[in-house]
């Protein structure tokens, strides 16, 4: 399953925020897209100062790879 909060992503779902993604058993924070079949997740990440990384205009994204699990929240 692929699920995303990004309207331009093929996995976009309006209810995507009702799901939590895990990478290798650890909860992902600030996850935008998760795909358990491809084993990848796209996140916004924070810099060493604890602020969201950006290029001055756009938040930067990082793609992580591993075992992805997507769970619907209770």
Long-range contacts (C-beta under 8 A, 24 or more apart in sequence): 1-35, 1-36, 1-37, 1-70, 2-33, 2-34, 2-35, 2-36, 2-37, 2-38, 3-33, 3-34, 3-35, 3-70, 4-32, 4-33, 4-34, 4-42, 5-32, 5-33, 6-32, 6-33, 6-42, 9-33, 11-35, 18-72, 18-73, 19-70, 19-71, 19-72, 19-73, 20-70, 20-71, 20-73, 21-68, 21-69, 21-70, 21-71, 22-68, 22-69, 22-70, 22-71, 23-64, 23-66, 23-67, 23-68, 24-66, 24-67, 25-67, 25-69, 28-64, 32-61, 34-68, 34-70, 35-68, 36-68, 36-69, 36-70, 38-68, 39-65, 39-66, 39-67, 39-68, 40-64, 40-65, 40-68, 41-68
